[in-house]
Structures are given as structure tokens and as C-alpha cells.
Amino acid sequence: MTKLAQKDVIWFILLFIPFVNIVIIIIEWMAIAERLGYESWWGILMIVPFLNFYILWRFAFGQP
């Protein structure tokens, strides 16, 4: 995820800190969504259970 979001190695290290990792994951998903041509709020939706499966499917096969 860190490589897809084009973030530095420090972002990967921050994933191991409890509670900080939740914020880092959301920021990384927002960056991935923007990189795929979607708006950044699509990355925020990744924290919603069961909706994240749809978001992943949309990122993989959908058109932005």
C-alpha cells in the first residue's frame, strides 16, 4: 500500500504504531484513490465494513 500511495519508508514504519496506523491507512487509501483517478473521499470509505469490498472491486475493475 505504501508503494502504491507513493509514500516514503517512514509511512511504512508508522503502520506499526497503534492508533496511528488507522490514520496512516486512511491517508494511504486516499492517495491510492487519487492516483487511480477517483476523488479522495473514496479512500475514506475503506473504513466502512462490507463497503470496502465494493470499493476494492471498483478500484480494480471500475472506470473513474
Jmol script that loads the backbone (N, CA, C; Angstrom):
load data "model"
ATOM      1  N   MET A   1       0.824  -1.189   0.000  1.00  0.00           N
ATOM      2  CA  MET A   1       0.000   0.000   0.000  1.00  0.00           C
ATOM      3  C   MET A   1       0.866   1.250   0.000  1.00  0.00           C
ATOM      4  N   THR A   2       1.938   1.206   0.763  1.00  0.00           N
ATOM      5  CA  THR A   2       2.802   2.375   0.851  1.00  0.00           C
ATOM      6  C   THR A   2       3.438   2.676  -0.500  1.00  0.00           C
ATOM      7  N   LYS A   3       3.803   1.653  -1.214  1.00  0.00           N
ATOM      8  CA  LYS A   3       4.409   1.847  -2.528  1.00  0.00           C
ATOM      9  C   LYS A   3       3.372   2.345  -3.536  1.00  0.00           C
ATOM     10  N   LEU A   4       2.152   1.821  -3.478  1.00  0.00           N
ATOM     11  CA  LEU A   4       1.091   2.279  -4.373  1.00  0.00           C
ATOM     12  C   LEU A   4       0.717   3.735  -4.116  1.00  0.00           C
ATOM     13  N   ALA A   5       0.750   4.139  -2.856  1.00  0.00           N
ATOM     14  CA  ALA A   5       0.412   5.515  -2.497  1.00  0.00           C
ATOM     15  C   ALA A   5       1.581   6.463  -2.726  1.00  0.00           C
ATOM     16  N   GLN A   6       2.732   5.925  -3.120  1.00  0.00           N
ATOM     17  CA  GLN A   6       3.953   6.696  -3.358  1.00  0.00           C
ATOM     18  C   GLN A   6       4.371   7.493  -2.117  1.00  0.00           C
ATOM     19  N   LYS A   7       4.378   6.807  -0.994  1.00  0.00           N
ATOM     20  CA  LYS A   7       4.818   7.414   0.264  1.00  0.00           C
ATOM     21  C   LYS A   7       6.208   6.896   0.618  1.00  0.00           C
ATOM     22  N   ASP A   8       6.859   7.574   1.539  1.00  0.00           N
ATOM     23  CA  ASP A   8       8.209   7.199   1.959  1.00  0.00           C
ATOM     24  C   ASP A   8       8.192   5.999   2.896  1.00  0.00           C
ATOM     25  N   VAL A   9       9.378   5.511   3.223  1.00  0.00           N
ATOM     26  CA  VAL A   9       9.532   4.356   4.114  1.00  0.00           C
ATOM     27  C   VAL A   9       9.029   4.675   5.515  1.00  0.00           C
ATOM     28  N   ILE A  10       9.102   5.918   5.930  1.00  0.00           N
ATOM     29  CA  ILE A  10       8.652   6.300   7.272  1.00  0.00           C
ATOM     30  C   ILE A  10       7.153   6.016   7.441  1.00  0.00           C
ATOM     31  N   TRP A  11       6.394   6.112   6.354  1.00  0.00           N
ATOM     32  CA  TRP A  11       4.966   5.806   6.420  1.00  0.00           C
ATOM     33  C   TRP A  11       4.748   4.338   6.721  1.00  0.00           C
ATOM     34  N   PHE A  12       5.598   3.482   6.172  1.00  0.00           N
ATOM     35  CA  PHE A  12       5.507   2.050   6.462  1.00  0.00           C
ATOM     36  C   PHE A  12       5.812   1.785   7.929  1.00  0.00           C
ATOM     37  N   ILE A  13       6.798   2.471   8.480  1.00  0.00           N
ATOM     38  CA  ILE A  13       7.173   2.295   9.884  1.00  0.00           C
ATOM     39  C   ILE A  13       6.045   2.780  10.799  1.00  0.00           C
ATOM     40  N   LEU A  14       5.360   3.849  10.401  1.00  0.00           N
ATOM     41  CA  LEU A  14       4.257   4.376  11.209  1.00  0.00           C
ATOM     42  C   LEU A  14       3.076   3.403  11.303  1.00  0.00           C
ATOM     43  N   LEU A  15       2.995   2.460  10.380  1.00  0.00           N
ATOM     44  CA  LEU A  15       1.917   1.467  10.431  1.00  0.00           C
ATOM     45  C   LEU A  15       2.021   0.543  11.636  1.00  0.00           C
ATOM     46  N   PHE A  16       3.185   0.479  12.268  1.00  0.00           N
ATOM     47  CA  PHE A  16       3.371  -0.392  13.424  1.00  0.00           C
ATOM     48  C   PHE A  16       3.049   0.284  14.755  1.00  0.00           C
ATOM     49  N   ILE A  17       2.673   1.555  14.734  1.00  0.00           N
ATOM     50  CA  ILE A  17       2.318   2.282  15.951  1.00  0.00           C
ATOM     51  C   ILE A  17       0.804   2.197  16.136  1.00  0.00           C
ATOM     52  N   PRO A  18       0.351   1.658  17.279  1.00  0.00           N
ATOM     53  CA  PRO A  18      -1.097   1.521  17.491  1.00  0.00           C
ATOM     54  C   PRO A  18      -1.818   2.871  17.433  1.00  0.00           C
ATOM     55  N   PHE A  19      -3.007   2.880  16.894  1.00  0.00           N
ATOM     56  CA  PHE A  19      -3.891   4.031  16.707  1.00  0.00           C
ATOM     57  C   PHE A  19      -3.392   5.002  15.645  1.00  0.00           C
ATOM     58  N   VAL A  20      -2.097   5.150  15.478  1.00  0.00           N
ATOM     59  CA  VAL A  20      -1.565   5.974  14.398  1.00  0.00           C
ATOM     60  C   VAL A  20      -1.764   5.244  13.080  1.00  0.00           C
ATOM     61  N   ASN A  21      -1.694   3.917  13.126  1.00  0.00           N
ATOM     62  CA  ASN A  21      -1.811   3.140  11.900  1.00  0.00           C
ATOM     63  C   ASN A  21      -3.173   3.312  11.228  1.00  0.00           C
ATOM     64  N   ILE A  22      -4.215   3.547  11.994  1.00  0.00           N
ATOM     65  CA  ILE A  22      -5.543   3.747  11.411  1.00  0.00           C
ATOM     66  C   ILE A  22      -5.558   5.017  10.569  1.00  0.00           C
ATOM     67  N   VAL A  23      -4.971   6.070  11.080  1.00  0.00           N
ATOM     68  CA  VAL A  23      -4.906   7.332  10.346  1.00  0.00           C
ATOM     69  C   VAL A  23      -4.032   7.187   9.107  1.00  0.00           C
ATOM     70  N   ILE A  24      -2.906   6.494   9.251  1.00  0.00           N
ATOM     71  CA  ILE A  24      -1.981   6.305   8.134  1.00  0.00           C
ATOM     72  C   ILE A  24      -2.648   5.483   7.031  1.00  0.00           C
ATOM     73  N   ILE A  25      -3.380   4.456   7.394  1.00  0.00           N
ATOM     74  CA  ILE A  25      -4.065   3.626   6.393  1.00  0.00           C
ATOM     75  C   ILE A  25      -5.099   4.444   5.624  1.00  0.00           C
ATOM     76  N   ILE A  26      -5.840   5.285   6.317  1.00  0.00           N
ATOM     77  CA  ILE A  26      -6.833   6.121   5.644  1.00  0.00           C
ATOM     78  C   ILE A  26      -6.158   7.088   4.681  1.00  0.00           C
ATOM     79  N   ILE A  27      -5.065   7.698   5.113  1.00  0.00           N
ATOM     80  CA  ILE A  27      -4.342   8.631   4.245  1.00  0.00           C
ATOM     81  C   ILE A  27      -3.780   7.907   3.027  1.00  0.00           C
ATOM     82  N   GLU A  28      -3.275   6.697   3.229  1.00  0.00           N
ATOM     83  CA  GLU A  28      -2.735   5.942   2.103  1.00  0.00           C
ATOM     84  C   GLU A  28      -3.835   5.542   1.125  1.00  0.00           C
ATOM     85  N   TRP A  29      -5.001   5.126   1.617  1.00  0.00           N
ATOM     86  CA  TRP A  29      -6.097   4.777   0.716  1.00  0.00           C
ATOM     87  C   TRP A  29      -6.599   6.003  -0.037  1.00  0.00           C
ATOM     88  N   MET A  30      -6.574   7.167   0.606  1.00  0.00           N
ATOM     89  CA  MET A  30      -6.958   8.390  -0.082  1.00  0.00           C
ATOM     90  C   MET A  30      -5.987   8.697  -1.220  1.00  0.00           C
ATOM     91  N   ALA A  31      -4.699   8.504  -0.976  1.00  0.00           N
ATOM     92  CA  ALA A  31      -3.692   8.737  -2.016  1.00  0.00           C
ATOM     93  C   ALA A  31      -3.829   7.736  -3.152  1.00  0.00           C
ATOM     94  N   ILE A  32      -4.138   6.485  -2.824  1.00  0.00           N
ATOM     95  CA  ILE A  32      -4.330   5.462  -3.853  1.00  0.00           C
ATOM     96  C   ILE A  32      -5.550   5.803  -4.698  1.00  0.00           C
ATOM     97  N   ALA A  33      -6.630   6.244  -4.076  1.00  0.00           N
ATOM     98  CA  ALA A  33      -7.842   6.615  -4.822  1.00  0.00           C
ATOM     99  C   ALA A  33      -7.547   7.768  -5.778  1.00  0.00           C
ATOM    100  N   GLU A  34      -6.826   8.771  -5.310  1.00  0.00           N
ATOM    101  CA  GLU A  34      -6.485   9.896  -6.180  1.00  0.00           C
ATOM    102  C   GLU A  34      -5.582   9.455  -7.326  1.00  0.00           C
ATOM    103  N   ARG A  35      -4.680   8.553  -7.050  1.00  0.00           N
ATOM    104  CA  ARG A  35      -3.774   8.062  -8.087  1.00  0.00           C
ATOM    105  C   ARG A  35      -4.521   7.262  -9.150  1.00  0.00           C
ATOM    106  N   LEU A  36      -5.608   6.596  -8.765  1.00  0.00           N
ATOM    107  CA  LEU A  36      -6.411   5.830  -9.713  1.00  0.00           C
ATOM    108  C   LEU A  36      -7.427   6.686 -10.460  1.00  0.00           C
ATOM    109  N   GLY A  37      -7.519   7.965 -10.116  1.00  0.00           N
ATOM    110  CA  GLY A  37      -8.421   8.864 -10.811  1.00  0.00           C
ATOM    111  C   GLY A  37      -9.733   9.119 -10.095  1.00  0.00           C
ATOM    112  N   TYR A  38      -9.888   8.606  -8.896  1.00  0.00           N
ATOM    113  CA  TYR A  38     -11.092   8.836  -8.096  1.00  0.00           C
ATOM    114  C   TYR A  38     -10.842  10.004  -7.146  1.00  0.00           C
ATOM    115  N   GLU A  39     -11.913  10.496  -6.561  1.00  0.00           N
ATOM    116  CA  GLU A  39     -11.760  11.541  -5.554  1.00  0.00           C
ATOM    117  C   GLU A  39     -11.270  10.915  -4.253  1.00  0.00           C
ATOM    118  N   SER A  40     -10.657  11.715  -3.405  1.00  0.00           N
ATOM    119  CA  SER A  40     -10.020  11.175  -2.198  1.00  0.00           C
ATOM    120  C   SER A  40     -11.011  10.597  -1.196  1.00  0.00           C
ATOM    121  N   TRP A  41     -12.265  11.032  -1.205  1.00  0.00           N
ATOM    122  CA  TRP A  41     -13.225  10.511  -0.225  1.00  0.00           C
ATOM    123  C   TRP A  41     -13.518   9.041  -0.464  1.00  0.00           C
ATOM    124  N   TRP A  42     -13.221   8.496  -1.641  1.00  0.00           N
ATOM    125  CA  TRP A  42     -13.364   7.058  -1.867  1.00  0.00           C
ATOM    126  C   TRP A  42     -12.426   6.290  -0.946  1.00  0.00           C
ATOM    127  N   GLY A  43     -11.280   6.842  -0.642  1.00  0.00           N
ATOM    128  CA  GLY A  43     -10.349   6.204   0.275  1.00  0.00           C
ATOM    129  C   GLY A  43     -10.848   6.191   1.704  1.00  0.00           C
ATOM    130  N   ILE A  44     -11.590   7.209   2.082  1.00  0.00           N
ATOM    131  CA  ILE A  44     -12.150   7.261   3.431  1.00  0.00           C
ATOM    132  C   ILE A  44     -13.205   6.166   3.617  1.00  0.00           C
ATOM    133  N   LEU A  45     -13.918   5.830   2.556  1.00  0.00           N
ATOM    134  CA  LEU A  45     -14.954   4.804   2.642  1.00  0.00           C
ATOM    135  C   LEU A  45     -14.385   3.413   2.904  1.00  0.00           C
ATOM    136  N   MET A  46     -13.087   3.243   2.784  1.00  0.00           N
ATOM    137  CA  MET A  46     -12.479   1.941   3.026  1.00  0.00           C
ATOM    138  C   MET A  46     -12.602   1.493   4.486  1.00  0.00           C
ATOM    139  N   ILE A  47     -12.937   2.398   5.405  1.00  0.00           N
ATOM    140  CA  ILE A  47     -13.074   2.012   6.809  1.00  0.00           C
ATOM    141  C   ILE A  47     -14.461   1.453   7.131  1.00  0.00           C
ATOM    142  N   VAL A  48     -15.398   1.553   6.181  1.00  0.00           N
ATOM    143  CA  VAL A  48     -16.752   1.058   6.398  1.00  0.00           C
ATOM    144  C   VAL A  48     -16.787  -0.440   6.085  1.00  0.00           C
ATOM    145  N   PRO A  49     -17.163  -1.270   7.051  1.00  0.00           N
ATOM    146  CA  PRO A  49     -17.210  -2.718   6.794  1.00  0.00           C
ATOM    147  C   PRO A  49     -18.169  -3.065   5.658  1.00  0.00           C
ATOM    148  N   PHE A  50     -17.805  -4.055   4.881  1.00  0.00           N
ATOM    149  CA  PHE A  50     -18.541  -4.584   3.736  1.00  0.00           C
ATOM    150  C   PHE A  50     -18.590  -3.611   2.559  1.00  0.00           C
ATOM    151  N   LEU A  51     -18.563  -2.322   2.810  1.00  0.00           N
ATOM    152  CA  LEU A  51     -18.491  -1.356   1.715  1.00  0.00           C
ATOM    153  C   LEU A  51     -17.091  -1.363   1.107  1.00  0.00           C
ATOM    154  N   ASN A  52     -16.101  -1.720   1.912  1.00  0.00           N
ATOM    155  CA  ASN A  52     -14.733  -1.746   1.411  1.00  0.00           C
ATOM    156  C   ASN A  52     -14.541  -2.799   0.327  1.00  0.00           C
ATOM    157  N   PHE A  53     -15.324  -3.875   0.337  1.00  0.00           N
ATOM    158  CA  PHE A  53     -15.233  -4.864  -0.733  1.00  0.00           C
ATOM    159  C   PHE A  53     -15.681  -4.262  -2.063  1.00  0.00           C
ATOM    160  N   TYR A  54     -16.736  -3.466  -2.026  1.00  0.00           N
ATOM    161  CA  TYR A  54     -17.200  -2.784  -3.231  1.00  0.00           C
ATOM    162  C   TYR A  54     -16.159  -1.781  -3.721  1.00  0.00           C
ATOM    163  N   ILE A  55     -15.564  -1.055  -2.799  1.00  0.00           N
ATOM    164  CA  ILE A  55     -14.558  -0.052  -3.174  1.00  0.00           C
ATOM    165  C   ILE A  55     -13.371  -0.731  -3.841  1.00  0.00           C
ATOM    166  N   LEU A  56     -12.903  -1.835  -3.271  1.00  0.00           N
ATOM    167  CA  LEU A  56     -11.792  -2.565  -3.883  1.00  0.00           C
ATOM    168  C   LEU A  56     -12.162  -3.071  -5.272  1.00  0.00           C
ATOM    169  N   TRP A  57     -13.384  -3.585  -5.428  1.00  0.00           N
ATOM    170  CA  TRP A  57     -13.841  -4.043  -6.736  1.00  0.00           C
ATOM    171  C   TRP A  57     -13.883  -2.876  -7.731  1.00  0.00           C
ATOM    172  N   ARG A  58     -14.344  -1.752  -7.255  1.00  0.00           N
ATOM    173  CA  ARG A  58     -14.425  -0.559  -8.123  1.00  0.00           C
ATOM    174  C   ARG A  58     -13.034  -0.085  -8.520  1.00  0.00           C
ATOM    175  N   PHE A  59     -12.088  -0.088  -7.581  1.00  0.00           N
ATOM    176  CA  PHE A  59     -10.709   0.300  -7.896  1.00  0.00           C
ATOM    177  C   PHE A  59     -10.096  -0.655  -8.922  1.00  0.00           C
ATOM    178  N   ALA A  60     -10.402  -1.938  -8.801  1.00  0.00           N
ATOM    179  CA  ALA A  60      -9.784  -2.917  -9.674  1.00  0.00           C
ATOM    180  C   ALA A  60     -10.414  -2.946 -11.064  1.00  0.00           C
ATOM    181  N   PHE A  61     -11.739  -2.858 -11.138  1.00  0.00           N
ATOM    182  CA  PHE A  61     -12.413  -3.082 -12.420  1.00  0.00           C
ATOM    183  C   PHE A  61     -13.235  -1.911 -12.925  1.00  0.00           C
ATOM    184  N   GLY A  62     -13.466  -0.910 -12.098  1.00  0.00           N
ATOM    185  CA  GLY A  62     -14.342   0.196 -12.497  1.00  0.00           C
ATOM    186  C   GLY A  62     -13.630   1.270 -13.289  1.00  0.00           C
ATOM    187  N   GLN A  63     -14.418   2.123 -13.866  1.00  0.00           N
ATOM    188  CA  GLN A  63     -13.910   3.279 -14.581  1.00  0.00           C
ATOM    189  C   GLN A  63     -14.068   4.513 -13.686  1.00  0.00           C
ATOM    190  N   PRO A  64     -13.033   5.300 -13.534  1.00  0.00           N
ATOM    191  CA  PRO A  64     -13.173   6.507 -12.683  1.00  0.00           C
ATOM    192  C   PRO A  64     -14.086   7.540 -13.291  1.00  0.00           C
TER     193      PRO A  64
END
end "model"
wireframe off; spacefill off
backbone 0.3
color backbone group
